[in-house]
Amino acid sequence: MNIDLSPALSRAQDVVNGLLMAFPSLAVGLLVFAAFALIGSAVRAAVARLTEARLRTHRNAGQAVGRLAQGLVIFVGLLVALSVALPSFQPGDVVQVLGISSVAIGFAFRDILQNFLAGILLLITQPFRIGDQIVAKGFEGTVEEIQTRATFIRTYDGRRVVIPNADLFTDTVVVNTAFAHRRLEYDVGIGYGDDVEQARALILKTVQSVEGVLSDPAPDVLLMDLAGSSVNLRARWWISPPQKADALDARDRVLSAIKSALTAAGIDLPFPTQQVLFHDQTETSDGDRVRQREGWPAGSGPVPGPRRAGEVAPSTAGDGKSERLAQQ
């Protein structure tokens, strides 16, 4: 049985000839892509250095912007290399395909892309930096790392919290260490019988004498409220640096000094009190039933005497109905 291999050999020969003819273009395309890859690495390093020098920020910002620039250079290099290696290739076709597929990719990785873009913007705009103490999403702590996807903070009780960058970019973030000075305050209640000006002067002098309290801006004491059981004075003072530990130490020293000074001066530090009054306007011991008191309606007619538990009181002209005493 004779098998004719000439058609297969002919096709193989055509493939080899085609590869040989296309080899120069493929080689040039690979060289072009390699050149763009090298250029991309150089661009990444240069952009990272310029970003860090320009923004005076941490290393993560420069690396993120550098990687983004490198990716753009490599993408352009890929299009150029394909155009050189495949003369029939049109970059517009790739852009069109990417445009169609980007819709599906965008829906599938929406949260990831959103966090990535938010991370880039956070690294560039710098609303906070590594080492800052922030309050975000109900958590408070020190910023340890800012990545392109999420930000890591360390809470004061030694826990790590990972917050997506999209949340930090769109929600409110309180930066406690954004400025060199930080103001603290506390309300102190004194008795109504005490001299307000004397207490104000004593509190102000005490706060000024505490170590760590700044003289500029100067502390002050304001009358804030005439409360139910006390007259409230608000002491305000400034500290530096503004870290949480320094704030707690300053607060401890100031409050201890105020308590000792007011107690030594005989100024009252009252606590909330309540007075509960029970009235029964059906008894002779309640007094004049003709007047309305504490929301009770005025009565008329004879005043009944004391009754025993379970006894029904007779109707009177002013009451209009019978009353039954509750079990005592």
Phi, psi and omega per residue, in radians:
M1 nan 2.129 -3.121
N2 -1.729 2.268 3.124
I3 -1.892 2.210 -3.140
D4 -1.519 1.895 -3.140
L5 -1.696 0.069 -3.068
S6 -1.105 -0.692 3.115
P7 -1.097 -0.734 3.138
A8 -1.140 -0.746 3.117
L9 -1.111 -0.627 3.136
S10 -1.148 -0.739 3.120
R11 -1.169 -0.716 3.095
A12 -1.073 -0.687 3.116
Q13 -1.118 -0.656 3.115
D14 -1.155 -0.695 3.121
V15 -1.116 -0.774 3.140
V16 -1.106 -0.749 3.127
N17 -1.100 -0.678 3.111
G18 -1.131 -0.728 3.100
L19 -1.118 -0.713 3.122
L20 -1.117 -0.664 3.132
M21 -1.246 -0.592 -3.119
A22 -1.516 -0.184 -3.082
F23 -1.015 -0.769 3.122
P24 -1.034 -0.728 3.139
S25 -1.151 -0.719 3.112
L26 -1.102 -0.734 3.139
A27 -1.104 -0.759 3.132
V28 -1.129 -0.676 3.109
G29 -1.100 -0.736 3.096
L30 -1.120 -0.703 3.110
L31 -1.121 -0.686 3.114
V32 -1.118 -0.762 3.133
F33 -1.128 -0.712 3.101
A34 -1.086 -0.683 3.123
A35 -1.115 -0.757 3.119
F36 -1.155 -0.587 3.081
A37 -1.106 -0.735 3.084
L38 -1.138 -0.728 3.101
I39 -1.092 -0.684 3.120
G40 -1.086 -0.702 3.097
S41 -1.116 -0.727 3.112
A42 -1.140 -0.721 3.123
V43 -1.108 -0.697 3.128
R44 -1.049 -0.822 -3.140
A45 -1.131 -0.721 -3.110
A46 -1.173 -0.776 -3.135
V47 -1.137 -0.664 3.118
A48 -1.088 -0.778 3.131
R49 -1.125 -0.785 -3.123
L50 -1.124 -0.670 3.139
T51 -1.140 -0.784 3.137
E52 -1.137 -0.683 -3.137
A53 -1.247 -0.645 -3.096
R54 -1.271 -0.827 -3.078
L55 -1.568 -0.220 -3.087
R56 0.922 0.871 -3.047
T57 -1.993 -3.021 -3.104
H58 -1.422 3.087 -3.016
R59 -1.179 -0.541 -3.081
N60 -1.095 -0.672 -3.113
A61 -1.108 -0.813 3.134
G62 -1.088 -0.720 3.134
Q63 -1.152 -0.709 -3.126
A64 -1.141 -0.809 3.129
V65 -1.181 -0.648 3.104
G66 -1.113 -0.735 3.105
R67 -1.120 -0.656 3.119
L68 -1.125 -0.757 3.112
A69 -1.146 -0.702 3.106
Q70 -1.092 -0.710 3.113
G71 -1.090 -0.685 3.110
L72 -1.152 -0.718 3.126
V73 -1.129 -0.743 -3.137
I74 -1.165 -0.652 3.106
F75 -1.114 -0.761 3.081
V76 -1.105 -0.713 3.113
G77 -1.101 -0.640 3.097
L78 -1.107 -0.759 3.113
L79 -1.100 -0.742 3.135
V80 -1.153 -0.735 -3.133
A81 -1.124 -0.705 3.096
L82 -1.154 -0.632 3.098
S83 -1.147 -0.612 3.135
V84 -1.319 -0.774 -3.073
A85 -1.280 -0.598 -3.114
L86 -2.138 1.703 -3.081
P87 -1.017 -0.502 -3.139
S88 -1.401 -0.113 -3.108
F89 -1.295 2.391 3.098
Q90 -2.067 2.077 3.132
P91 -0.983 -0.515 3.132
G92 -1.077 -0.548 3.110
D93 -1.131 -0.732 3.120
V94 -1.131 -0.753 3.125
V95 -1.071 -0.686 3.119
Q96 -1.138 -0.757 3.111
V97 -1.107 -0.751 3.118
L98 -1.128 -0.626 3.117
G99 -1.131 -0.669 3.120
I100 -1.259 -0.783 -3.091
S101 -1.284 -0.396 -3.114
S102 -1.141 -0.448 3.106
V103 -1.132 -0.836 3.124
A104 -1.155 -0.706 3.123
I105 -1.128 -0.673 -3.138
G106 -1.111 -0.711 3.108
F107 -1.201 -0.663 -3.085
A108 -1.251 -0.645 -3.059
F109 -2.074 0.662 -3.073
R110 -1.073 -0.850 -3.102
D111 -1.123 -0.699 -3.133
I112 -1.130 -0.807 3.138
L113 -1.152 -0.662 3.127
Q114 -1.111 -0.776 3.101
N115 -1.149 -0.633 3.135
F116 -1.127 -0.844 3.137
L117 -1.126 -0.697 3.096
A118 -1.107 -0.660 3.101
G119 -1.125 -0.712 3.094
I120 -1.064 -0.791 -3.130
L121 -1.161 -0.654 3.089
L122 -1.131 -0.696 3.139
L123 -1.194 -0.524 -3.118
I124 -1.470 -0.847 -3.080
T125 -1.343 -0.470 3.071
Q126 0.975 1.048 2.993
P127 -1.161 -0.415 3.025
F128 -2.626 2.850 -3.088
R129 -2.235 2.988 3.051
I130 -1.097 2.312 -3.088
G131 1.729 -0.298 3.077
D132 -1.244 2.630 3.057
Q133 -1.823 2.100 -3.012
I134 -2.196 2.860 3.011
V135 -2.172 2.075 -3.091
A136 -2.624 2.391 3.080
K137 0.957 0.589 3.137
G138 1.414 0.064 3.139
F139 -2.004 2.552 3.125
E140 -2.292 2.338 -3.133
G141 3.108 -2.935 -3.099
T142 -1.772 2.345 3.141
V143 -1.241 2.109 3.127
E144 -1.694 -0.683 -3.062
E145 -2.730 2.471 3.079
I146 -2.090 1.893 3.104
Q147 -1.787 3.053 -3.134
T148 -1.272 -0.292 3.137
R149 -1.806 -0.705 -3.043
A150 -2.617 2.898 3.096
T151 -2.035 2.368 -3.111
F152 -1.824 2.206 3.046
I153 -2.151 2.602 3.110
R154 -1.880 2.063 -3.132
T155 -1.268 2.899 -3.080
Y156 -1.242 -0.294 3.080
D157 -1.720 0.329 2.972
G158 1.449 0.519 3.086
R159 -2.007 2.653 3.097
R160 -1.774 2.322 3.120
V161 -2.095 2.235 3.116
V162 -1.830 2.041 -3.099
I163 -2.001 2.180 3.096
P164 -1.022 2.480 -3.086
N165 -1.135 -0.530 3.123
A166 -1.078 -0.656 3.107
D167 -1.166 -0.710 3.130
L168 -1.202 -0.538 -3.090
F169 -1.383 -0.518 -3.070
T170 -1.771 -0.418 -3.105
D171 -1.727 3.026 -3.141
T172 -1.325 2.332 3.087
V173 -2.220 2.186 3.096
V174 -1.692 2.112 3.129
V175 -1.798 1.797 -3.083
N176 -1.255 -0.392 -3.072
T177 -1.931 0.448 -3.121
A178 -1.225 -0.489 -3.101
F179 -2.134 2.879 -3.043
A180 -1.271 -0.521 -3.094
H181 -1.983 2.680 3.117
R182 -2.455 2.374 -3.124
R183 -1.719 2.380 3.053
L184 -2.035 2.753 -3.132
E185 -2.638 2.742 3.108
Y186 -2.741 2.443 3.129
D187 -1.630 2.250 3.131
V188 -2.009 2.192 3.129
G189 -1.697 2.262 3.068
I190 -2.045 2.909 -3.105
G191 -1.283 2.742 3.111
Y192 -1.187 -0.390 3.116
G193 -1.492 -0.082 -3.130
D194 -1.517 2.732 3.117
D195 -1.371 2.038 -3.084
V196 -1.112 -0.768 -3.095
E197 -1.172 -0.655 3.083
Q198 -1.109 -0.787 3.125
A199 -1.141 -0.691 3.120
R200 -1.068 -0.823 -3.131
A201 -1.131 -0.680 -3.133
L202 -1.177 -0.748 3.117
I203 -1.115 -0.753 -3.125
L204 -1.107 -0.766 3.119
K205 -1.109 -0.675 -3.140
T206 -1.160 -0.784 -3.135
V207 -1.101 -0.719 -3.135
Q208 -1.109 -0.474 -3.089
S209 -1.513 -0.124 -3.091
V210 -1.357 2.408 3.126
E211 -1.176 2.358 3.115
G212 1.697 -0.232 3.098
V213 -1.457 2.247 -3.093
L214 -1.338 2.525 3.044
S215 -1.516 -0.336 3.094
D216 -2.450 1.900 0.036
P217 -1.152 2.536 -3.050
A218 -1.401 2.585 3.053
P219 -1.243 2.828 3.088
D220 -2.612 2.902 3.135
V221 -2.316 2.192 -3.074
L222 -2.117 2.510 3.015
L223 -1.402 2.035 -2.985
M224 -1.873 -0.564 -2.998
D225 -2.797 2.474 2.951
L226 -1.757 1.536 -3.000
A227 -1.439 3.125 -3.084
G228 -1.155 -0.554 -3.074
S229 -2.144 -0.049 -3.051
S230 -2.759 2.847 2.968
V231 -1.749 2.052 -2.994
N232 -1.658 2.163 3.048
L233 -1.924 2.310 -3.134
R234 -1.772 2.035 3.064
A235 -1.594 2.267 -3.135
R236 -2.229 2.352 3.139
W237 -2.583 2.824 -3.071
W238 -2.005 2.558 3.110
I239 -2.308 2.837 3.030
S240 -2.723 2.290 0.072
P241 -1.310 2.885 -3.014
P242 -1.582 0.306 -3.115
Q243 -1.137 2.763 -3.096
K244 -1.057 -0.744 -3.119
A245 -1.096 -0.714 3.116
D246 -1.155 -0.653 3.117
A247 -1.127 -0.736 3.131
L248 -1.158 -0.720 3.121
D249 -1.114 -0.765 3.139
A250 -1.129 -0.715 3.113
R251 -1.082 -0.737 3.131
D252 -1.084 -0.793 -3.111
R253 -1.163 -0.741 -3.100
V254 -1.160 -0.818 -3.103
L255 -1.163 -0.678 3.097
S256 -1.098 -0.729 -3.137
A257 -1.182 -0.711 3.125
I258 -1.118 -0.778 3.124
K259 -1.037 -0.804 -3.122
S260 -1.144 -0.730 -3.095
A261 -1.174 -0.776 -3.130
L262 -1.179 -0.687 3.119
T263 -1.133 -0.743 3.131
A264 -1.140 -0.541 -3.130
A265 -1.487 -0.011 3.124
G266 1.342 0.326 3.114
I267 -1.513 2.288 -3.039
D268 -1.283 2.476 3.015
L269 -2.067 1.411 -2.992
P270 -1.282 2.724 3.029
F271 -1.926 2.768 -3.092
P272 -1.042 2.370 3.107
T273 -2.234 2.704 3.093
Q274 -2.328 2.510 3.072
Q275 -2.109 2.103 -3.101
V276 -1.889 2.152 -3.123
L277 -1.966 2.321 3.082
F278 -1.934 2.158 -3.128
H279 -2.109 2.452 3.019
D280 -2.280 1.733 -3.044
Q281 -1.391 0.241 3.042
T282 -1.711 -0.039 -3.075
E283 -1.840 2.631 3.098
T284 -1.158 -0.448 -3.129
S285 -1.319 -0.145 -3.086
D286 -1.407 -0.245 3.110
G287 1.766 -2.620 -3.054
D288 -1.281 2.047 -3.130
R289 -1.516 -0.112 -3.118
V290 -1.264 -0.535 -3.121
R291 -1.576 2.552 3.073
Q292 -1.511 2.287 -3.107
R293 -2.441 2.412 3.074
E294 0.853 0.719 3.054
G295 1.440 -0.080 3.112
W296 -1.428 2.420 3.126
P297 -1.244 2.656 3.098
A298 -1.217 2.498 -3.125
G299 -1.912 2.972 3.103
S300 -2.571 2.897 -3.141
G301 1.558 -3.045 -3.106
P302 -1.186 2.541 3.126
V303 -1.567 2.114 -3.134
P304 -1.245 2.714 3.104
G305 -1.501 -3.068 3.135
P306 -1.059 2.526 -3.131
R307 -2.121 2.731 3.073
R308 -1.553 2.813 -3.126
A309 -1.077 2.331 3.107
G310 1.546 -0.123 -3.119
E311 -1.414 2.419 3.135
V312 -1.575 2.236 3.125
A313 -1.441 2.392 3.120
P314 -1.199 2.660 3.113
S315 -1.193 2.504 3.075
T316 -2.101 2.979 -3.108
A317 -1.132 -0.583 -3.089
G318 -1.526 -0.317 -3.045
D319 -1.575 -0.811 3.089
G320 1.478 -0.033 3.131
K321 -2.812 2.887 3.117
S322 -1.498 2.727 -3.133
E323 -2.210 2.512 3.068
R324 -2.094 2.309 3.129
L325 -1.334 2.483 3.040
A326 -1.311 2.740 3.119
Q327 -1.142 2.273 3.140
Q328 -1.406 nan nan
